[in-house]
Amino acid sequence: MLKIGDKVVMNDKYYVSEKNKGKVWTMRSEPWECSGTLVVLLEGKSGGYAVDGLNIVQEAQNDPLG
């Protein structure tokens, strides 16, 4: 489940402008329902953004042996 501080990118479920494609956003709220859609707040973006339009960024783990 998504939580505050998670890093996410916008997927292609909804229109994403060229400047936002591939941009990593930080979640600044817990998900909540707005007009039947689960949304969250993203740092640097006003208003809620639909959770199903986001993918969590998997951060690389530092491998001390690698």
Secondary structure, 3 states (H helix, E strand, C coil): CCCCCCEEEECCCCCCCHHHCCCCEEECCCCEEECCEEEEEECCCCCEEEHHHEEECCCCCCCCCC
